[in-house]
Amino acid sequence: MAFDPNHLPEDPQLLRQMVLDLMSQLDREFTERSKIETLLRELLDAKRNRKSEQLSEDQLALFAAAWQARQATASASESSDNPTDEDDDATPGAGSVDRKKKMGGRQPLPRHLKRERVVHDLAEKEKHCDRCRQDLRPIGEESSERYEYVPAQLNVIEDVCSK
């Protein structure tokens, strides 16, 4: 609602009503803005949180719907003299969301930690074939890592089992 400050009515009741209307409009816009800011804050928090706590596509669509409704009411209330920004029509969050490929299992322990390798080898009699009496050759190894806490120090101990 636009008023010309040079041509205001003289009637105090009409002026009072205009001020009350402007106050109610300001209150509605403030409430709507706080709702959108809350949604935006939740969206940003969800992007930073763990994968299991992120918003789904349906929840993002609700945010986009609220944004589109806000833009529709804003464009309807503007007069045709005011040019509209083309950026206002874009719906943030409604585009394709980049999903990273989920990696299974635990992540490796940090490389900067001091490591100690403990090899659990087979007994000597298990290293020879019973039929041909030849030495068996290693075909691989299984490795697992675990933390060992030493006060003021953190080491990684790698247990290796020969196969």
VMD Tcl script that builds the backbone (N, CA, C; Angstrom):
set m [mol new atoms 489]
animate dup $m
set s [atomselect $m all]
$s set {name element resname resid chain x y z} {
  {N N MET 1 A 0.849 -1.157 0.000}
  {CA C MET 1 A 0.000 0.000 0.000}
  {C C MET 1 A 0.903 1.231 0.000}
  {N N ALA 2 A 0.795 2.064 -1.042}
  {CA C ALA 2 A 1.654 3.235 -1.154}
  {C C ALA 2 A 0.828 4.495 -0.923}
  {N N PHE 3 A 1.365 5.393 -0.116}
  {CA C PHE 3 A 0.704 6.661 0.181}
  {C C PHE 3 A 1.590 7.795 -0.294}
  {N N ASP 4 A 0.951 8.825 -0.790}
  {CA C ASP 4 A 1.686 10.023 -1.156}
  {C C ASP 4 A 1.762 10.907 0.088}
  {N N PRO 5 A 2.955 11.164 0.620}
  {CA C PRO 5 A 3.048 11.946 1.853}
  {C C PRO 5 A 2.572 13.391 1.685}
  {N N ASN 6 A 2.497 13.882 0.476}
  {CA C ASN 6 A 2.045 15.257 0.255}
  {C C ASN 6 A 0.527 15.381 0.245}
  {N N HIS 7 A -0.170 14.263 0.052}
  {CA C HIS 7 A -1.634 14.290 -0.042}
  {C C HIS 7 A -2.272 13.356 0.969}
  {N N LEU 8 A -1.979 13.522 2.222}
  {CA C LEU 8 A -2.596 12.723 3.282}
  {C C LEU 8 A -3.931 13.348 3.679}
  {N N PRO 9 A -4.882 12.499 4.081}
  {CA C PRO 9 A -6.180 13.059 4.491}
  {C C PRO 9 A -6.050 13.854 5.794}
  {N N GLU 10 A -6.969 14.771 5.983}
  {CA C GLU 10 A -6.971 15.622 7.173}
  {C C GLU 10 A -7.727 14.984 8.330}
  {N N ASP 11 A -8.573 14.018 8.057}
  {CA C ASP 11 A -9.419 13.398 9.080}
  {C C ASP 11 A -8.566 12.564 10.030}
  {N N PRO 12 A -8.574 12.832 11.348}
  {CA C PRO 12 A -7.750 12.062 12.291}
  {C C PRO 12 A -8.165 10.593 12.385}
  {N N GLN 13 A -9.460 10.309 12.249}
  {CA C GLN 13 A -9.920 8.918 12.304}
  {C C GLN 13 A -9.386 8.129 11.109}
  {N N LEU 14 A -9.397 8.755 9.953}
  {CA C LEU 14 A -8.883 8.088 8.754}
  {C C LEU 14 A -7.372 7.878 8.853}
  {N N LEU 15 A -6.670 8.878 9.382}
  {CA C LEU 15 A -5.228 8.735 9.588}
  {C C LEU 15 A -4.923 7.627 10.598}
  {N N ARG 16 A -5.701 7.592 11.665}
  {CA C ARG 16 A -5.530 6.545 12.689}
  {C C ARG 16 A -5.732 5.162 12.071}
  {N N GLN 17 A -6.782 5.034 11.250}
  {CA C GLN 17 A -7.059 3.742 10.599}
  {C C GLN 17 A -5.918 3.359 9.658}
  {N N MET 18 A -5.355 4.324 8.951}
  {CA C MET 18 A -4.237 4.050 8.052}
  {C C MET 18 A -3.017 3.564 8.836}
  {N N VAL 19 A -2.742 4.187 9.981}
  {CA C VAL 19 A -1.610 3.771 10.814}
  {C C VAL 19 A -1.830 2.365 11.348}
  {N N LEU 20 A -3.058 2.061 11.785}
  {CA C LEU 20 A -3.350 0.708 12.287}
  {C C LEU 20 A -3.205 -0.331 11.181}
  {N N ASP 21 A -3.671 0.004 9.971}
  {CA C ASP 21 A -3.518 -0.930 8.842}
  {C C ASP 21 A -2.044 -1.174 8.528}
  {N N LEU 22 A -1.260 -0.101 8.525}
  {CA C LEU 22 A 0.171 -0.253 8.259}
  {C C LEU 22 A 0.857 -1.068 9.349}
  {N N MET 23 A 0.458 -0.878 10.594}
  {CA C MET 23 A 1.051 -1.661 11.693}
  {C C MET 23 A 0.700 -3.138 11.561}
  {N N SER 24 A -0.539 -3.442 11.209}
  {CA C SER 24 A -0.930 -4.851 11.056}
  {C C SER 24 A -0.203 -5.477 9.866}
  {N N GLN 25 A -0.042 -4.713 8.786}
  {CA C GLN 25 A 0.687 -5.229 7.624}
  {C C GLN 25 A 2.148 -5.483 7.988}
  {N N LEU 26 A 2.753 -4.589 8.741}
  {CA C LEU 26 A 4.135 -4.753 9.182}
  {C C LEU 26 A 4.274 -5.971 10.087}
  {N N ASP 27 A 3.298 -6.170 10.956}
  {CA C ASP 27 A 3.327 -7.329 11.856}
  {C C ASP 27 A 3.225 -8.638 11.069}
  {N N ARG 28 A 2.324 -8.668 10.062}
  {CA C ARG 28 A 2.191 -9.874 9.234}
  {C C ARG 28 A 3.487 -10.167 8.490}
  {N N GLU 29 A 4.104 -9.143 7.916}
  {CA C GLU 29 A 5.345 -9.336 7.175}
  {C C GLU 29 A 6.479 -9.770 8.092}
  {N N PHE 30 A 6.522 -9.234 9.306}
  {CA C PHE 30 A 7.546 -9.646 10.267}
  {C C PHE 30 A 7.369 -11.107 10.657}
  {N N THR 31 A 6.124 -11.520 10.893}
  {CA C THR 31 A 5.844 -12.913 11.246}
  {C C THR 31 A 6.232 -13.848 10.101}
  {N N GLU 32 A 5.876 -13.468 8.888}
  {CA C GLU 32 A 6.203 -14.299 7.734}
  {C C GLU 32 A 7.714 -14.377 7.522}
  {N N ARG 33 A 8.389 -13.253 7.704}
  {CA C ARG 33 A 9.841 -13.242 7.561}
  {C C ARG 33 A 10.505 -14.129 8.603}
  {N N SER 34 A 10.012 -14.095 9.838}
  {CA C SER 34 A 10.612 -14.942 10.879}
  {C C SER 34 A 10.373 -16.419 10.573}
  {N N LYS 35 A 9.214 -16.760 9.994}
  {CA C LYS 35 A 8.964 -18.153 9.609}
  {C C LYS 35 A 9.952 -18.601 8.537}
  {N N ILE 36 A 10.166 -17.751 7.540}
  {CA C ILE 36 A 11.078 -18.107 6.454}
  {C C ILE 36 A 12.509 -18.190 6.967}
  {N N GLU 37 A 12.896 -17.285 7.860}
  {CA C GLU 37 A 14.237 -17.355 8.438}
  {C C GLU 37 A 14.417 -18.632 9.243}
  {N N THR 38 A 13.384 -19.041 9.965}
  {CA C THR 38 A 13.455 -20.287 10.725}
  {C C THR 38 A 13.616 -21.481 9.789}
  {N N LEU 39 A 12.833 -21.498 8.708}
  {CA C LEU 39 A 12.959 -22.588 7.729}
  {C C LEU 39 A 14.350 -22.607 7.113}
  {N N LEU 40 A 14.868 -21.437 6.786}
  {CA C LEU 40 A 16.199 -21.359 6.195}
  {C C LEU 40 A 17.259 -21.829 7.175}
  {N N ARG 41 A 17.136 -21.444 8.441}
  {CA C ARG 41 A 18.088 -21.877 9.461}
  {C C ARG 41 A 18.036 -23.394 9.626}
  {N N GLU 42 A 16.830 -23.970 9.628}
  {CA C GLU 42 A 16.701 -25.426 9.740}
  {C C GLU 42 A 17.312 -26.120 8.527}
  {N N LEU 43 A 17.116 -25.544 7.354}
  {CA C LEU 43 A 17.677 -26.128 6.141}
  {C C LEU 43 A 19.199 -26.111 6.193}
  {N N LEU 44 A 19.774 -24.994 6.595}
  {CA C LEU 44 A 21.234 -24.910 6.685}
  {C C LEU 44 A 21.781 -25.839 7.762}
  {N N ASP 45 A 21.087 -25.941 8.890}
  {CA C ASP 45 A 21.518 -26.870 9.941}
  {C C ASP 45 A 21.455 -28.308 9.443}
  {N N ALA 46 A 20.422 -28.626 8.671}
  {CA C ALA 46 A 20.281 -29.993 8.169}
  {C C ALA 46 A 21.393 -30.318 7.176}
  {N N LYS 47 A 21.848 -29.337 6.415}
  {CA C LYS 47 A 22.932 -29.583 5.481}
  {C C LYS 47 A 24.250 -29.837 6.205}
  {N N ARG 48 A 24.401 -29.268 7.396}
  {CA C ARG 48 A 25.642 -29.435 8.144}
  {C C ARG 48 A 25.629 -30.677 9.030}
  {N N ASN 49 A 24.467 -31.211 9.348}
  {CA C ASN 49 A 24.369 -32.330 10.294}
  {C C ASN 49 A 24.734 -33.652 9.639}
  {N N ARG 50 A 24.675 -34.690 10.459}
  {CA C ARG 50 A 24.970 -36.030 9.972}
  {C C ARG 50 A 23.992 -36.414 8.873}
  {N N LYS 51 A 24.400 -37.358 8.046}
  {CA C LYS 51 A 23.571 -37.795 6.934}
  {C C LYS 51 A 22.216 -38.318 7.392}
  {N N SER 52 A 22.162 -38.997 8.519}
  {CA C SER 52 A 20.912 -39.575 8.984}
  {C C SER 52 A 19.949 -38.515 9.483}
  {N N GLU 53 A 20.435 -37.294 9.729}
  {CA C GLU 53 A 19.580 -36.245 10.252}
  {C C GLU 53 A 19.239 -35.199 9.205}
  {N N GLN 54 A 19.555 -35.440 7.951}
  {CA C GLN 54 A 19.298 -34.439 6.922}
  {C C GLN 54 A 17.844 -34.466 6.493}
  {N N LEU 55 A 17.426 -33.371 5.875}
  {CA C LEU 55 A 16.061 -33.255 5.377}
  {C C LEU 55 A 15.865 -34.128 4.142}
  {N N SER 56 A 14.655 -34.621 3.992}
  {CA C SER 56 A 14.347 -35.418 2.809}
  {C C SER 56 A 13.895 -34.491 1.680}
  {N N GLU 57 A 13.710 -35.045 0.494}
  {CA C GLU 57 A 13.251 -34.269 -0.658}
  {C C GLU 57 A 11.871 -33.676 -0.397}
  {N N ASP 58 A 11.001 -34.420 0.306}
  {CA C ASP 58 A 9.655 -33.929 0.595}
  {C C ASP 58 A 9.706 -32.699 1.487}
  {N N GLN 59 A 10.597 -32.708 2.469}
  {CA C GLN 59 A 10.718 -31.557 3.353}
  {C C GLN 59 A 11.270 -30.355 2.594}
  {N N LEU 60 A 12.205 -30.581 1.665}
  {CA C LEU 60 A 12.723 -29.488 0.852}
  {C C LEU 60 A 11.625 -28.924 -0.058}
  {N N ALA 61 A 10.739 -29.793 -0.542}
  {CA C ALA 61 A 9.639 -29.330 -1.381}
  {C C ALA 61 A 8.702 -28.427 -0.590}
  {N N LEU 62 A 8.499 -28.718 0.698}
  {CA C LEU 62 A 7.676 -27.843 1.536}
  {C C LEU 62 A 8.312 -26.468 1.645}
  {N N PHE 63 A 9.610 -26.427 1.795}
  {CA C PHE 63 A 10.316 -25.149 1.870}
  {C C PHE 63 A 10.160 -24.383 0.557}
  {N N ALA 64 A 10.282 -25.081 -0.564}
  {CA C ALA 64 A 10.133 -24.442 -1.872}
  {C C ALA 64 A 8.707 -23.935 -2.054}
  {N N ALA 65 A 7.720 -24.696 -1.584}
  {CA C ALA 65 A 6.328 -24.272 -1.698}
  {C C ALA 65 A 6.087 -23.005 -0.880}
  {N N ALA 66 A 6.659 -22.935 0.316}
  {CA C ALA 66 A 6.517 -21.736 1.144}
  {C C ALA 66 A 7.182 -20.548 0.459}
  {N N TRP 67 A 8.325 -20.781 -0.182}
  {CA C TRP 67 A 9.029 -19.711 -0.882}
  {C C TRP 67 A 8.211 -19.223 -2.078}
  {N N GLN 68 A 7.631 -20.141 -2.836}
  {CA C GLN 68 A 6.824 -19.761 -3.993}
  {C C GLN 68 A 5.574 -19.003 -3.571}
  {N N ALA 69 A 4.944 -19.434 -2.479}
  {CA C ALA 69 A 3.764 -18.734 -1.979}
  {C C ALA 69 A 4.130 -17.317 -1.561}
  {N N ARG 70 A 5.266 -17.173 -0.934}
  {CA C ARG 70 A 5.744 -15.850 -0.509}
  {C C ARG 70 A 5.989 -14.971 -1.725}
  {N N GLN 71 A 6.599 -15.524 -2.763}
  {CA C GLN 71 A 6.870 -14.747 -3.968}
  {C C GLN 71 A 5.580 -14.365 -4.678}
  {N N ALA 72 A 4.588 -15.260 -4.674}
  {CA C ALA 72 A 3.317 -14.974 -5.338}
  {C C ALA 72 A 2.588 -13.833 -4.630}
  {N N THR 73 A 2.568 -13.846 -3.310}
  {CA C THR 73 A 1.896 -12.775 -2.579}
  {C C THR 73 A 2.660 -11.464 -2.705}
  {N N ALA 74 A 3.975 -11.541 -2.753}
  {CA C ALA 74 A 4.772 -10.320 -2.896}
  {C C ALA 74 A 4.575 -9.706 -4.277}
  {N N SER 75 A 4.531 -10.532 -5.311}
  {CA C SER 75 A 4.354 -10.001 -6.663}
  {C C SER 75 A 2.931 -9.495 -6.880}
  {N N ALA 76 A 1.956 -10.092 -6.209}
  {CA C ALA 76 A 0.575 -9.638 -6.337}
  {C C ALA 76 A 0.384 -8.293 -5.644}
  {N N SER 77 A 1.086 -8.058 -4.547}
  {CA C SER 77 A 0.917 -6.814 -3.800}
  {C C SER 77 A 1.697 -5.659 -4.415}
  {N N GLU 78 A 2.720 -5.944 -5.216}
  {CA C GLU 78 A 3.488 -4.889 -5.867}
  {C C GLU 78 A 2.669 -4.272 -6.989}
  {N N SER 79 A 2.888 -3.001 -7.217}
  {CA C SER 79 A 2.200 -2.356 -8.339}
  {C C SER 79 A 2.910 -2.722 -9.632}
  {N N SER 80 A 2.244 -2.526 -10.739}
  {CA C SER 80 A 2.830 -2.906 -12.026}
  {C C SER 80 A 3.936 -1.948 -12.443}
  {N N ASP 81 A 4.086 -0.790 -11.750}
  {CA C ASP 81 A 5.149 0.159 -12.081}
  {C C ASP 81 A 6.511 -0.341 -11.646}
  {N N ASN 82 A 6.569 -1.157 -10.601}
  {CA C ASN 82 A 7.845 -1.637 -10.078}
  {C C ASN 82 A 8.328 -2.830 -10.879}
  {N N PRO 83 A 9.563 -2.789 -11.400}
  {CA C PRO 83 A 10.091 -3.962 -12.115}
  {C C PRO 83 A 10.423 -5.066 -11.113}
  {N N THR 84 A 10.213 -6.290 -11.532}
  {CA C THR 84 A 10.507 -7.425 -10.652}
  {C C THR 84 A 11.854 -8.001 -11.013}
  {N N ASP 85 A 12.556 -8.501 -10.026}
  {CA C ASP 85 A 13.838 -9.161 -10.250}
  {C C ASP 85 A 13.598 -10.571 -10.754}
  {N N GLU 86 A 14.394 -10.982 -11.717}
  {CA C GLU 86 A 14.257 -12.341 -12.233}
  {C C GLU 86 A 14.766 -13.361 -11.237}
  {N N ASP 87 A 15.639 -12.930 -10.318}
  {CA C ASP 87 A 16.179 -13.853 -9.324}
  {C C ASP 87 A 15.130 -14.255 -8.303}
  {N N ASP 88 A 14.071 -13.450 -8.107}
  {CA C ASP 88 A 13.053 -13.766 -7.122}
  {C C ASP 88 A 12.247 -14.993 -7.503}
  {N N ASP 89 A 12.152 -15.280 -8.819}
  {CA C ASP 89 A 11.350 -16.413 -9.263}
  {C C ASP 89 A 12.054 -17.740 -9.045}
  {N N ALA 90 A 13.355 -17.715 -8.824}
  {CA C ALA 90 A 14.099 -18.964 -8.613}
  {C C ALA 90 A 13.729 -19.542 -7.268}
  {N N THR 91 A 13.600 -20.828 -7.208}
  {CA C THR 91 A 13.265 -21.483 -5.947}
  {C C THR 91 A 14.498 -22.150 -5.393}
  {N N PRO 92 A 15.095 -21.577 -4.348}
  {CA C PRO 92 A 16.275 -22.204 -3.775}
  {C C PRO 92 A 15.903 -23.497 -3.090}
  {N N GLY 93 A 16.700 -24.501 -3.271}
  {CA C GLY 93 A 16.449 -25.772 -2.606}
  {C C GLY 93 A 15.547 -26.688 -3.405}
  {N N ALA 94 A 14.889 -26.185 -4.475}
  {CA C ALA 94 A 13.997 -27.031 -5.242}
  {C C ALA 94 A 14.734 -27.747 -6.362}
  {N N GLY 95 A 15.967 -27.337 -6.655}
  {CA C GLY 95 A 16.751 -27.966 -7.710}
  {C C GLY 95 A 17.233 -29.333 -7.295}
  {N N SER 96 A 18.024 -29.921 -8.157}
  {CA C SER 96 A 18.536 -31.252 -7.843}
  {C C SER 96 A 19.540 -31.164 -6.709}
  {N N VAL 97 A 19.410 -32.061 -5.783}
  {CA C VAL 97 A 20.303 -32.108 -4.637}
  {C C VAL 97 A 21.397 -33.110 -4.942}
  {N N ASP 98 A 22.654 -32.663 -4.846}
  {CA C ASP 98 A 23.774 -33.555 -5.130}
  {C C ASP 98 A 23.910 -34.563 -4.005}
  {N N ARG 99 A 23.801 -35.807 -4.339}
  {CA C ARG 99 A 23.946 -36.880 -3.355}
  {C C ARG 99 A 25.295 -37.543 -3.583}
  {N N LYS 100 A 26.083 -37.649 -2.541}
  {CA C LYS 100 A 27.361 -38.350 -2.661}
  {C C LYS 100 A 27.107 -39.835 -2.490}
  {N N LYS 101 A 27.923 -40.616 -3.144}
  {CA C LYS 101 A 27.794 -42.059 -3.045}
  {C C LYS 101 A 28.144 -42.483 -1.627}
  {N N LYS 102 A 27.252 -43.249 -1.014}
  {CA C LYS 102 A 27.484 -43.687 0.356}
  {C C LYS 102 A 28.553 -44.766 0.377}
  {N N MET 103 A 29.494 -44.585 1.265}
  {CA C MET 103 A 30.556 -45.578 1.415}
  {C C MET 103 A 30.207 -46.441 2.626}
  {N N GLY 104 A 30.293 -47.735 2.461}
  {CA C GLY 104 A 29.969 -48.633 3.542}
  {C C GLY 104 A 31.126 -48.833 4.490}
  {N N GLY 105 A 30.831 -49.300 5.650}
  {CA C GLY 105 A 31.867 -49.629 6.621}
  {C C GLY 105 A 32.410 -48.423 7.352}
  {N N ARG 106 A 33.361 -48.686 8.209}
  {CA C ARG 106 A 33.973 -47.625 8.991}
  {C C ARG 106 A 35.025 -46.894 8.170}
  {N N GLN 107 A 35.243 -45.657 8.538}
  {CA C GLN 107 A 36.284 -44.875 7.887}
  {C C GLN 107 A 37.634 -45.266 8.484}
  {N N PRO 108 A 38.709 -45.172 7.697}
  {CA C PRO 108 A 40.026 -45.518 8.241}
  {C C PRO 108 A 40.437 -44.520 9.329}
  {N N LEU 109 A 41.274 -45.000 10.242}
  {CA C LEU 109 A 41.759 -44.138 11.311}
  {C C LEU 109 A 42.715 -43.100 10.731}
  {N N PRO 110 A 42.819 -41.953 11.352}
  {CA C PRO 110 A 43.654 -40.874 10.793}
  {C C PRO 110 A 45.095 -41.313 10.573}
  {N N ARG 111 A 45.684 -40.855 9.469}
  {CA C ARG 111 A 47.025 -41.267 9.082}
  {C C ARG 111 A 48.112 -40.617 9.934}
  {N N HIS 112 A 47.833 -39.496 10.581}
  {CA C HIS 112 A 48.874 -38.795 11.326}
  {C C HIS 112 A 49.192 -39.440 12.678}
  {N N LEU 113 A 48.381 -40.402 13.122}
  {CA C LEU 113 A 48.634 -41.051 14.402}
  {C C LEU 113 A 49.792 -42.045 14.289}
  {N N LYS 114 A 50.524 -42.170 15.377}
  {CA C LYS 114 A 51.636 -43.122 15.424}
  {C C LYS 114 A 51.071 -44.537 15.356}
  {N N ARG 115 A 51.700 -45.394 14.585}
  {CA C ARG 115 A 51.189 -46.746 14.382}
  {C C ARG 115 A 52.184 -47.785 14.873}
  {N N GLU 116 A 51.636 -48.873 15.345}
  {CA C GLU 116 A 52.438 -50.019 15.779}
  {C C GLU 116 A 51.833 -51.243 15.100}
  {N N ARG 117 A 52.661 -52.028 14.430}
  {CA C ARG 117 A 52.167 -53.191 13.693}
  {C C ARG 117 A 52.462 -54.451 14.495}
  {N N VAL 118 A 51.421 -55.208 14.795}
  {CA C VAL 118 A 51.551 -56.473 15.500}
  {C C VAL 118 A 51.119 -57.562 14.520}
  {N N VAL 119 A 52.048 -58.477 14.204}
  {CA C VAL 119 A 51.754 -59.544 13.245}
  {C C VAL 119 A 51.474 -60.826 14.016}
  {N N HIS 120 A 50.310 -61.407 13.778}
  {CA C HIS 120 A 49.933 -62.693 14.373}
  {C C HIS 120 A 50.174 -63.755 13.298}
  {N N ASP 121 A 51.318 -64.411 13.383}
  {CA C ASP 121 A 51.709 -65.347 12.343}
  {C C ASP 121 A 51.267 -66.761 12.717}
  {N N LEU 122 A 51.267 -67.642 11.715}
  {CA C LEU 122 A 50.945 -69.052 11.935}
  {C C LEU 122 A 52.099 -69.752 12.647}
  {N N ALA 123 A 51.787 -70.832 13.291}
  {CA C ALA 123 A 52.834 -71.645 13.912}
  {C C ALA 123 A 53.668 -72.290 12.796}
  {N N GLU 124 A 54.891 -72.654 13.114}
  {CA C GLU 124 A 55.807 -73.225 12.103}
  {C C GLU 124 A 55.243 -74.476 11.457}
  {N N LYS 125 A 54.576 -75.336 12.229}
  {CA C LYS 125 A 54.077 -76.584 11.641}
  {C C LYS 125 A 52.888 -76.336 10.724}
  {N N GLU 126 A 52.199 -75.176 10.862}
  {CA C GLU 126 A 51.080 -74.861 9.982}
  {C C GLU 126 A 51.538 -74.171 8.693}
  {N N LYS 127 A 52.814 -73.861 8.575}
  {CA C LYS 127 A 53.339 -73.205 7.392}
  {C C LYS 127 A 53.802 -74.191 6.323}
  {N N HIS 128 A 53.625 -75.504 6.537}
  {CA C HIS 128 A 54.065 -76.545 5.591}
  {C C HIS 128 A 52.864 -77.370 5.181}
  {N N CYS 129 A 52.861 -77.784 3.935}
  {CA C CYS 129 A 51.786 -78.625 3.416}
  {C C CYS 129 A 51.962 -80.037 3.944}
  {N N ASP 130 A 50.891 -80.650 4.438}
  {CA C ASP 130 A 50.956 -82.010 4.975}
  {C C ASP 130 A 51.159 -83.043 3.869}
  {N N ARG 131 A 50.659 -82.780 2.666}
  {CA C ARG 131 A 50.752 -83.763 1.597}
  {C C ARG 131 A 52.109 -83.732 0.896}
  {N N CYS 132 A 52.524 -82.551 0.450}
  {CA C CYS 132 A 53.743 -82.489 -0.364}
  {C C CYS 132 A 54.959 -82.000 0.423}
  {N N ARG 133 A 54.794 -81.615 1.645}
  {CA C ARG 133 A 55.872 -81.154 2.526}
  {C C ARG 133 A 56.580 -79.893 1.996}
  {N N GLN 134 A 55.917 -79.126 1.163}
  {CA C GLN 134 A 56.473 -77.862 0.661}
  {C C GLN 134 A 56.050 -76.723 1.604}
  {N N ASP 135 A 56.854 -75.656 1.591}
  {CA C ASP 135 A 56.484 -74.481 2.377}
  {C C ASP 135 A 55.297 -73.780 1.713}
  {N N LEU 136 A 54.335 -73.382 2.524}
  {CA C LEU 136 A 53.194 -72.628 2.010}
  {C C LEU 136 A 53.611 -71.162 1.845}
  {N N ARG 137 A 53.108 -70.557 0.800}
  {CA C ARG 137 A 53.434 -69.143 0.610}
  {C C ARG 137 A 52.227 -68.296 1.020}
  {N N PRO 138 A 52.480 -67.080 1.485}
  {CA C PRO 138 A 51.367 -66.224 1.926}
  {C C PRO 138 A 50.491 -65.807 0.747}
  {N N ILE 139 A 49.191 -65.811 0.948}
  {CA C ILE 139 A 48.251 -65.418 -0.110}
  {C C ILE 139 A 47.553 -64.099 0.223}
  {N N GLY 140 A 47.832 -63.547 1.360}
  {CA C GLY 140 A 47.214 -62.281 1.737}
  {C C GLY 140 A 47.228 -62.118 3.237}
  {N N GLU 141 A 46.597 -61.073 3.681}
  {CA C GLU 141 A 46.511 -60.840 5.116}
  {C C GLU 141 A 45.264 -60.034 5.421}
  {N N GLU 142 A 44.762 -60.223 6.597}
  {CA C GLU 142 A 43.623 -59.444 7.071}
  {C C GLU 142 A 44.150 -58.473 8.108}
  {N N SER 143 A 43.703 -57.259 8.021}
  {CA C SER 143 A 44.216 -56.220 8.894}
  {C C SER 143 A 43.054 -55.498 9.568}
  {N N SER 144 A 43.202 -55.189 10.822}
  {CA C SER 144 A 42.221 -54.372 11.538}
  {C C SER 144 A 42.973 -53.395 12.423}
  {N N GLU 145 A 42.385 -52.234 12.642}
  {CA C GLU 145 A 43.029 -51.219 13.458}
  {C C GLU 145 A 42.163 -50.909 14.672}
  {N N ARG 146 A 42.817 -50.527 15.742}
  {CA C ARG 146 A 42.098 -50.153 16.957}
  {C C ARG 146 A 42.905 -49.076 17.658}
  {N N TYR 147 A 42.225 -48.300 18.465}
  {CA C TYR 147 A 42.903 -47.272 19.245}
  {C C TYR 147 A 43.476 -47.869 20.514}
  {N N GLU 148 A 44.620 -47.362 20.918}
  {CA C GLU 148 A 45.169 -47.684 22.230}
  {C C GLU 148 A 45.401 -46.352 22.914}
  {N N TYR 149 A 44.805 -46.176 24.074}
  {CA C TYR 149 A 44.932 -44.913 24.790}
  {C C TYR 149 A 46.075 -44.992 25.783}
  {N N VAL 150 A 47.040 -44.123 25.597}
  {CA C VAL 150 A 48.129 -43.933 26.541}
  {C C VAL 150 A 47.979 -42.486 26.979}
  {N N PRO 151 A 47.976 -42.195 28.283}
  {CA C PRO 151 A 47.739 -40.815 28.709}
  {C C PRO 151 A 48.623 -39.835 27.944}
  {N N ALA 152 A 48.001 -38.777 27.442}
  {CA C ALA 152 A 48.627 -37.720 26.660}
  {C C ALA 152 A 49.169 -38.222 25.330}
  {N N GLN 153 A 48.655 -39.343 24.862}
  {CA C GLN 153 A 49.151 -39.911 23.611}
  {C C GLN 153 A 48.089 -40.853 23.068}
  {N N LEU 154 A 47.968 -40.928 21.772}
  {CA C LEU 154 A 47.010 -41.821 21.139}
  {C C LEU 154 A 47.731 -42.561 20.035}
  {N N ASN 155 A 47.779 -43.888 20.119}
  {CA C ASN 155 A 48.462 -44.730 19.137}
  {C C ASN 155 A 47.447 -45.583 18.412}
  {N N VAL 156 A 47.802 -45.993 17.211}
  {CA C VAL 156 A 46.996 -46.945 16.452}
  {C C VAL 156 A 47.765 -48.250 16.408}
  {N N ILE 157 A 47.116 -49.327 16.821}
  {CA C ILE 157 A 47.738 -50.644 16.757}
  {C C ILE 157 A 47.030 -51.411 15.644}
  {N N GLU 158 A 47.806 -51.862 14.680}
  {CA C GLU 158 A 47.278 -52.603 13.564}
  {C C GLU 158 A 47.549 -54.089 13.800}
  {N N ASP 159 A 46.514 -54.880 13.911}
  {CA C ASP 159 A 46.648 -56.325 14.073}
  {C C ASP 159 A 46.538 -56.959 12.699}
  {N N VAL 160 A 47.508 -57.776 12.345}
  {CA C VAL 160 A 47.548 -58.403 11.040}
  {C C VAL 160 A 47.561 -59.897 11.238}
  {N N CYS 161 A 46.647 -60.592 10.575}
  {CA C CYS 161 A 46.617 -62.052 10.628}
  {C C CYS 161 A 46.957 -62.585 9.243}
  {N N SER 162 A 48.017 -63.365 9.166}
  {CA C SER 162 A 48.429 -63.955 7.894}
  {C C SER 162 A 47.478 -65.076 7.539}
  {N N LYS 163 A 47.285 -65.281 6.235}
  {CA C LYS 163 A 46.394 -66.339 5.765}
  {C C LYS 163 A 47.182 -67.320 4.920}
}
mol reanalyze $m
mol bondsrecalc $m
mol representation Tube
mol addrep $m
